[in-house]
Amino acid sequence: MQTFDERMIGKSIRSIEWSEPGFGISVLFSDGTGLTVHTEVALRMSDAAGGSSIKRVTSTDQEITLHLGGDDFLAISVDRQRHDAVELFIYQDTDDTMVVEN
């Protein structure tokens, strides 16, 4: 069974969709998989980063960061001390659903 980090490495971002502030974002990958985030996120994606692939993933007690090329990244908060609601993000794979939560 692959870890979340292993599943993310090399994935290419097709698009990012966001709802109203505070309701999360969805990241769609070119292979048909996706990631829905229901917590605080920070995103830096330059105009040239369209289709950028995830180069590496780092995890701390406060956040999980998907590193793209250059200085681009998507940081997902997993810090329960900062938020009243349970942080949760859902990864939908081609063969199953993987729920990752703090």
CNS distance restraints for C-alpha pairs under 8 A (distance, minus, plus):
assign (resid   2 and name CA) (resid   6 and name CA) 5.82 0.50 0.50
assign (resid   2 and name CA) (resid   7 and name CA) 6.28 0.50 0.50
assign (resid   3 and name CA) (resid   7 and name CA) 6.30 0.50 0.50
assign (resid   4 and name CA) (resid   8 and name CA) 6.31 0.50 0.50
assign (resid   5 and name CA) (resid   9 and name CA) 6.39 0.50 0.50
assign (resid   5 and name CA) (resid  56 and name CA) 7.72 0.50 0.50
assign (resid   5 and name CA) (resid  57 and name CA) 5.80 0.50 0.50
assign (resid   7 and name CA) (resid  11 and name CA) 7.93 0.50 0.50
assign (resid   8 and name CA) (resid  54 and name CA) 6.58 0.50 0.50
assign (resid   8 and name CA) (resid  56 and name CA) 7.99 0.50 0.50
assign (resid   8 and name CA) (resid  57 and name CA) 7.54 0.50 0.50
assign (resid   8 and name CA) (resid  66 and name CA) 7.92 0.50 0.50
assign (resid   9 and name CA) (resid  53 and name CA) 7.62 0.50 0.50
assign (resid   9 and name CA) (resid  54 and name CA) 5.20 0.50 0.50
assign (resid   9 and name CA) (resid  55 and name CA) 5.77 0.50 0.50
assign (resid   9 and name CA) (resid  56 and name CA) 5.84 0.50 0.50
assign (resid   9 and name CA) (resid  57 and name CA) 7.20 0.50 0.50
assign (resid  10 and name CA) (resid  53 and name CA) 5.28 0.50 0.50
assign (resid  10 and name CA) (resid  54 and name CA) 5.05 0.50 0.50
assign (resid  10 and name CA) (resid  55 and name CA) 6.07 0.50 0.50
assign (resid  11 and name CA) (resid  29 and name CA) 6.41 0.50 0.50
assign (resid  11 and name CA) (resid  30 and name CA) 7.30 0.50 0.50
assign (resid  11 and name CA) (resid  31 and name CA) 7.54 0.50 0.50
assign (resid  11 and name CA) (resid  53 and name CA) 5.12 0.50 0.50
assign (resid  11 and name CA) (resid  54 and name CA) 5.56 0.50 0.50
assign (resid  12 and name CA) (resid  29 and name CA) 5.47 0.50 0.50
assign (resid  12 and name CA) (resid  30 and name CA) 5.58 0.50 0.50
assign (resid  12 and name CA) (resid  31 and name CA) 7.68 0.50 0.50
assign (resid  12 and name CA) (resid  51 and name CA) 5.29 0.50 0.50
assign (resid  12 and name CA) (resid  52 and name CA) 5.39 0.50 0.50
assign (resid  12 and name CA) (resid  53 and name CA) 4.01 0.50 0.50
assign (resid  12 and name CA) (resid  54 and name CA) 6.54 0.50 0.50
assign (resid  13 and name CA) (resid  27 and name CA) 7.00 0.50 0.50
assign (resid  13 and name CA) (resid  28 and name CA) 6.07 0.50 0.50
assign (resid  13 and name CA) (resid  29 and name CA) 4.46 0.50 0.50
assign (resid  13 and name CA) (resid  30 and name CA) 6.03 0.50 0.50
assign (resid  13 and name CA) (resid  50 and name CA) 7.04 0.50 0.50
assign (resid  13 and name CA) (resid  51 and name CA) 4.95 0.50 0.50
assign (resid  13 and name CA) (resid  52 and name CA) 5.84 0.50 0.50
assign (resid  13 and name CA) (resid  53 and name CA) 6.24 0.50 0.50
assign (resid  14 and name CA) (resid  27 and name CA) 7.76 0.50 0.50
assign (resid  14 and name CA) (resid  28 and name CA) 5.55 0.50 0.50
assign (resid  14 and name CA) (resid  29 and name CA) 4.91 0.50 0.50
assign (resid  14 and name CA) (resid  30 and name CA) 5.04 0.50 0.50
assign (resid  14 and name CA) (resid  50 and name CA) 7.13 0.50 0.50
assign (resid  14 and name CA) (resid  51 and name CA) 5.54 0.50 0.50
assign (resid  15 and name CA) (resid  27 and name CA) 6.06 0.50 0.50
assign (resid  15 and name CA) (resid  28 and name CA) 5.26 0.50 0.50
assign (resid  15 and name CA) (resid  29 and name CA) 6.96 0.50 0.50
assign (resid  15 and name CA) (resid  50 and name CA) 7.94 0.50 0.50
assign (resid  16 and name CA) (resid  25 and name CA) 7.05 0.50 0.50
assign (resid  16 and name CA) (resid  26 and name CA) 5.73 0.50 0.50
assign (resid  16 and name CA) (resid  27 and name CA) 4.56 0.50 0.50
assign (resid  16 and name CA) (resid  28 and name CA) 6.19 0.50 0.50
assign (resid  17 and name CA) (resid  25 and name CA) 5.65 0.50 0.50
assign (resid  17 and name CA) (resid  26 and name CA) 5.15 0.50 0.50
assign (resid  17 and name CA) (resid  27 and name CA) 6.49 0.50 0.50
assign (resid  18 and name CA) (resid  23 and name CA) 7.86 0.50 0.50
assign (resid  18 and name CA) (resid  24 and name CA) 6.24 0.50 0.50
assign (resid  18 and name CA) (resid  25 and name CA) 4.18 0.50 0.50
assign (resid  18 and name CA) (resid  26 and name CA) 6.20 0.50 0.50
assign (resid  19 and name CA) (resid  23 and name CA) 5.84 0.50 0.50
assign (resid  19 and name CA) (resid  24 and name CA) 6.25 0.50 0.50
assign (resid  19 and name CA) (resid  25 and name CA) 6.26 0.50 0.50
assign (resid  20 and name CA) (resid  24 and name CA) 7.65 0.50 0.50
assign (resid  22 and name CA) (resid  38 and name CA) 7.94 0.50 0.50
assign (resid  22 and name CA) (resid  39 and name CA) 7.44 0.50 0.50
assign (resid  22 and name CA) (resid  40 and name CA) 7.52 0.50 0.50
assign (resid  23 and name CA) (resid  38 and name CA) 6.16 0.50 0.50
assign (resid  23 and name CA) (resid  39 and name CA) 7.58 0.50 0.50
assign (resid  24 and name CA) (resid  36 and name CA) 7.21 0.50 0.50
assign (resid  24 and name CA) (resid  37 and name CA) 5.19 0.50 0.50
assign (resid  24 and name CA) (resid  38 and name CA) 4.43 0.50 0.50
assign (resid  24 and name CA) (resid  39 and name CA) 5.99 0.50 0.50
assign (resid  24 and name CA) (resid  40 and name CA) 7.35 0.50 0.50
assign (resid  24 and name CA) (resid  41 and name CA) 7.87 0.50 0.50
assign (resid  25 and name CA) (resid  36 and name CA) 5.85 0.50 0.50
assign (resid  25 and name CA) (resid  37 and name CA) 5.34 0.50 0.50
assign (resid  25 and name CA) (resid  38 and name CA) 6.98 0.50 0.50
assign (resid  26 and name CA) (resid  34 and name CA) 7.03 0.50 0.50
assign (resid  26 and name CA) (resid  35 and name CA) 5.66 0.50 0.50
assign (resid  26 and name CA) (resid  36 and name CA) 4.31 0.50 0.50
assign (resid  26 and name CA) (resid  37 and name CA) 6.24 0.50 0.50
assign (resid  27 and name CA) (resid  34 and name CA) 5.54 0.50 0.50
assign (resid  27 and name CA) (resid  35 and name CA) 5.05 0.50 0.50
assign (resid  27 and name CA) (resid  36 and name CA) 6.31 0.50 0.50
assign (resid  28 and name CA) (resid  32 and name CA) 6.97 0.50 0.50
assign (resid  28 and name CA) (resid  33 and name CA) 6.32 0.50 0.50
assign (resid  28 and name CA) (resid  34 and name CA) 4.47 0.50 0.50
assign (resid  28 and name CA) (resid  35 and name CA) 6.56 0.50 0.50
assign (resid  29 and name CA) (resid  33 and name CA) 5.45 0.50 0.50
assign (resid  29 and name CA) (resid  34 and name CA) 5.68 0.50 0.50
assign (resid  30 and name CA) (resid  51 and name CA) 7.87 0.50 0.50
assign (resid  32 and name CA) (resid  94 and name CA) 7.05 0.50 0.50
assign (resid  33 and name CA) (resid  91 and name CA) 7.71 0.50 0.50
assign (resid  33 and name CA) (resid  92 and name CA) 5.64 0.50 0.50
assign (resid  33 and name CA) (resid  93 and name CA) 5.03 0.50 0.50
assign (resid  33 and name CA) (resid  94 and name CA) 5.93 0.50 0.50
assign (resid  34 and name CA) (resid  91 and name CA) 5.94 0.50 0.50
assign (resid  34 and name CA) (resid  92 and name CA) 5.24 0.50 0.50
assign (resid  34 and name CA) (resid  93 and name CA) 6.88 0.50 0.50
assign (resid  35 and name CA) (resid  89 and name CA) 7.08 0.50 0.50
assign (resid  35 and name CA) (resid  90 and name CA) 5.71 0.50 0.50
assign (resid  35 and name CA) (resid  91 and name CA) 4.46 0.50 0.50
assign (resid  35 and name CA) (resid  92 and name CA) 6.16 0.50 0.50
assign (resid  36 and name CA) (resid  89 and name CA) 5.63 0.50 0.50
assign (resid  36 and name CA) (resid  90 and name CA) 5.23 0.50 0.50
assign (resid  36 and name CA) (resid  91 and name CA) 6.49 0.50 0.50
assign (resid  37 and name CA) (resid  41 and name CA) 7.80 0.50 0.50
assign (resid  37 and name CA) (resid  76 and name CA) 7.53 0.50 0.50
assign (resid  37 and name CA) (resid  88 and name CA) 6.58 0.50 0.50
assign (resid  37 and name CA) (resid  89 and name CA) 4.36 0.50 0.50
assign (resid  37 and name CA) (resid  90 and name CA) 6.52 0.50 0.50
assign (resid  38 and name CA) (resid  87 and name CA) 6.51 0.50 0.50
assign (resid  38 and name CA) (resid  88 and name CA) 5.53 0.50 0.50
assign (resid  38 and name CA) (resid  89 and name CA) 5.67 0.50 0.50
assign (resid  39 and name CA) (resid  76 and name CA) 7.06 0.50 0.50
assign (resid  39 and name CA) (resid  77 and name CA) 6.32 0.50 0.50
assign (resid  39 and name CA) (resid  78 and name CA) 7.78 0.50 0.50
assign (resid  39 and name CA) (resid  87 and name CA) 5.26 0.50 0.50
assign (resid  39 and name CA) (resid  88 and name CA) 6.39 0.50 0.50
assign (resid  39 and name CA) (resid  89 and name CA) 7.38 0.50 0.50
assign (resid  40 and name CA) (resid  76 and name CA) 6.27 0.50 0.50
assign (resid  40 and name CA) (resid  77 and name CA) 5.37 0.50 0.50
assign (resid  41 and name CA) (resid  74 and name CA) 6.98 0.50 0.50
assign (resid  41 and name CA) (resid  75 and name CA) 5.47 0.50 0.50
assign (resid  41 and name CA) (resid  76 and name CA) 4.67 0.50 0.50
assign (resid  41 and name CA) (resid  77 and name CA) 6.02 0.50 0.50
assign (resid  42 and name CA) (resid  73 and name CA) 7.90 0.50 0.50
assign (resid  42 and name CA) (resid  74 and name CA) 5.77 0.50 0.50
assign (resid  42 and name CA) (resid  75 and name CA) 5.03 0.50 0.50
assign (resid  42 and name CA) (resid  76 and name CA) 6.75 0.50 0.50
assign (resid  43 and name CA) (resid  72 and name CA) 7.59 0.50 0.50
assign (resid  43 and name CA) (resid  73 and name CA) 5.83 0.50 0.50
assign (resid  43 and name CA) (resid  74 and name CA) 4.53 0.50 0.50
assign (resid  43 and name CA) (resid  75 and name CA) 6.38 0.50 0.50
assign (resid  44 and name CA) (resid  71 and name CA) 7.56 0.50 0.50
assign (resid  44 and name CA) (resid  72 and name CA) 4.92 0.50 0.50
assign (resid  44 and name CA) (resid  73 and name CA) 5.29 0.50 0.50
assign (resid  44 and name CA) (resid  74 and name CA) 6.51 0.50 0.50
assign (resid  45 and name CA) (resid  49 and name CA) 5.92 0.50 0.50
assign (resid  45 and name CA) (resid  72 and name CA) 4.93 0.50 0.50
assign (resid  45 and name CA) (resid  73 and name CA) 6.59 0.50 0.50
assign (resid  46 and name CA) (resid  50 and name CA) 7.92 0.50 0.50
assign (resid  46 and name CA) (resid  72 and name CA) 6.72 0.50 0.50
assign (resid  49 and name CA) (resid  69 and name CA) 7.36 0.50 0.50
assign (resid  49 and name CA) (resid  72 and name CA) 7.60 0.50 0.50
assign (resid  52 and name CA) (resid  68 and name CA) 6.14 0.50 0.50
assign (resid  52 and name CA) (resid  69 and name CA) 6.49 0.50 0.50
assign (resid  53 and name CA) (resid  68 and name CA) 5.79 0.50 0.50
assign (resid  53 and name CA) (resid  69 and name CA) 7.07 0.50 0.50
assign (resid  54 and name CA) (resid  66 and name CA) 6.24 0.50 0.50
assign (resid  54 and name CA) (resid  67 and name CA) 5.63 0.50 0.50
assign (resid  54 and name CA) (resid  68 and name CA) 4.66 0.50 0.50
assign (resid  54 and name CA) (resid  69 and name CA) 7.32 0.50 0.50
assign (resid  55 and name CA) (resid  66 and name CA) 7.70 0.50 0.50
assign (resid  55 and name CA) (resid  67 and name CA) 5.71 0.50 0.50
assign (resid  55 and name CA) (resid  68 and name CA) 5.47 0.50 0.50
assign (resid  55 and name CA) (resid  69 and name CA) 6.70 0.50 0.50
assign (resid  56 and name CA) (resid  66 and name CA) 6.29 0.50 0.50
assign (resid  56 and name CA) (resid  67 and name CA) 5.35 0.50 0.50
assign (resid  56 and name CA) (resid  68 and name CA) 7.40 0.50 0.50
assign (resid  57 and name CA) (resid  64 and name CA) 7.13 0.50 0.50
assign (resid  57 and name CA) (resid  65 and name CA) 5.63 0.50 0.50
assign (resid  57 and name CA) (resid  66 and name CA) 4.76 0.50 0.50
assign (resid  57 and name CA) (resid  67 and name CA) 5.99 0.50 0.50
assign (resid  58 and name CA) (resid  64 and name CA) 5.80 0.50 0.50
assign (resid  58 and name CA) (resid  65 and name CA) 5.26 0.50 0.50
assign (resid  58 and name CA) (resid  66 and name CA) 6.83 0.50 0.50
assign (resid  58 and name CA) (resid  67 and name CA) 7.88 0.50 0.50
assign (resid  59 and name CA) (resid  63 and name CA) 5.97 0.50 0.50
assign (resid  59 and name CA) (resid  64 and name CA) 4.39 0.50 0.50
assign (resid  59 and name CA) (resid  65 and name CA) 6.35 0.50 0.50
assign (resid  60 and name CA) (resid  64 and name CA) 6.35 0.50 0.50
assign (resid  61 and name CA) (resid  78 and name CA) 6.89 0.50 0.50
assign (resid  61 and name CA) (resid  79 and name CA) 6.47 0.50 0.50
assign (resid  62 and name CA) (resid  77 and name CA) 5.89 0.50 0.50
assign (resid  62 and name CA) (resid  78 and name CA) 5.28 0.50 0.50
assign (resid  62 and name CA) (resid  79 and name CA) 4.46 0.50 0.50
assign (resid  63 and name CA) (resid  75 and name CA) 6.30 0.50 0.50
assign (resid  63 and name CA) (resid  76 and name CA) 5.28 0.50 0.50
assign (resid  63 and name CA) (resid  77 and name CA) 4.33 0.50 0.50
assign (resid  63 and name CA) (resid  78 and name CA) 5.01 0.50 0.50
assign (resid  63 and name CA) (resid  79 and name CA) 6.65 0.50 0.50
assign (resid  64 and name CA) (resid  75 and name CA) 5.71 0.50 0.50
assign (resid  64 and name CA) (resid  76 and name CA) 5.18 0.50 0.50
assign (resid  64 and name CA) (resid  77 and name CA) 6.60 0.50 0.50
assign (resid  64 and name CA) (resid  78 and name CA) 7.12 0.50 0.50
assign (resid  65 and name CA) (resid  73 and name CA) 6.67 0.50 0.50
assign (resid  65 and name CA) (resid  74 and name CA) 5.64 0.50 0.50
assign (resid  65 and name CA) (resid  75 and name CA) 4.20 0.50 0.50
assign (resid  65 and name CA) (resid  76 and name CA) 6.19 0.50 0.50
assign (resid  66 and name CA) (resid  73 and name CA) 5.56 0.50 0.50
assign (resid  66 and name CA) (resid  74 and name CA) 5.15 0.50 0.50
assign (resid  66 and name CA) (resid  75 and name CA) 6.31 0.50 0.50
assign (resid  67 and name CA) (resid  71 and name CA) 7.80 0.50 0.50
assign (resid  67 and name CA) (resid  72 and name CA) 6.36 0.50 0.50
assign (resid  67 and name CA) (resid  73 and name CA) 4.52 0.50 0.50
assign (resid  67 and name CA) (resid  74 and name CA) 6.67 0.50 0.50
assign (resid  68 and name CA) (resid  72 and name CA) 5.13 0.50 0.50
assign (resid  68 and name CA) (resid  73 and name CA) 5.31 0.50 0.50
assign (resid  68 and name CA) (resid  74 and name CA) 7.98 0.50 0.50
assign (resid  77 and name CA) (resid  87 and name CA) 7.24 0.50 0.50
assign (resid  78 and name CA) (resid  87 and name CA) 5.75 0.50 0.50
assign (resid  78 and name CA) (resid  88 and name CA) 7.71 0.50 0.50
assign (resid  78 and name CA) (resid 101 and name CA) 7.41 0.50 0.50
assign (resid  78 and name CA) (resid 102 and name CA) 5.55 0.50 0.50
assign (resid  79 and name CA) (resid  83 and name CA) 7.05 0.50 0.50
assign (resid  79 and name CA) (resid  87 and name CA) 7.54 0.50 0.50
assign (resid  79 and name CA) (resid 102 and name CA) 7.52 0.50 0.50
assign (resid  80 and name CA) (resid  84 and name CA) 6.98 0.50 0.50
assign (resid  80 and name CA) (resid  85 and name CA) 7.74 0.50 0.50
assign (resid  80 and name CA) (resid  86 and name CA) 6.81 0.50 0.50
assign (resid  80 and name CA) (resid  87 and name CA) 6.95 0.50 0.50
assign (resid  80 and name CA) (resid 102 and name CA) 7.47 0.50 0.50
assign (resid  83 and name CA) (resid  87 and name CA) 7.67 0.50 0.50
assign (resid  86 and name CA) (resid 101 and name CA) 7.95 0.50 0.50
assign (resid  86 and name CA) (resid 102 and name CA) 7.59 0.50 0.50
assign (resid  87 and name CA) (resid 101 and name CA) 6.24 0.50 0.50
assign (resid  87 and name CA) (resid 102 and name CA) 6.32 0.50 0.50
assign (resid  88 and name CA) (resid  99 and name CA) 7.70 0.50 0.50
assign (resid  88 and name CA) (resid 100 and name CA) 6.46 0.50 0.50
assign (resid  88 and name CA) (resid 101 and name CA) 4.71 0.50 0.50
assign (resid  88 and name CA) (resid 102 and name CA) 6.99 0.50 0.50
assign (resid  89 and name CA) (resid  99 and name CA) 6.49 0.50 0.50
assign (resid  89 and name CA) (resid 100 and name CA) 5.77 0.50 0.50
assign (resid  89 and name CA) (resid 101 and name CA) 6.30 0.50 0.50
assign (resid  90 and name CA) (resid  97 and name CA) 7.41 0.50 0.50
assign (resid  90 and name CA) (resid  98 and name CA) 6.23 0.50 0.50
assign (resid  90 and name CA) (resid  99 and name CA) 4.65 0.50 0.50
assign (resid  90 and name CA) (resid 100 and name CA) 6.08 0.50 0.50
assign (resid  91 and name CA) (resid  97 and name CA) 6.08 0.50 0.50
assign (resid  91 and name CA) (resid  98 and name CA) 5.13 0.50 0.50
assign (resid  91 and name CA) (resid  99 and name CA) 6.01 0.50 0.50
assign (resid  91 and name CA) (resid 100 and name CA) 7.39 0.50 0.50
assign (resid  92 and name CA) (resid  96 and name CA) 6.54 0.50 0.50
assign (resid  92 and name CA) (resid  97 and name CA) 4.59 0.50 0.50
assign (resid  92 and name CA) (resid  98 and name CA) 6.16 0.50 0.50
assign (resid  93 and name CA) (resid  97 and name CA) 5.61 0.50 0.50
assign (resid  93 and name CA) (resid  98 and name CA) 7.09 0.50 0.50
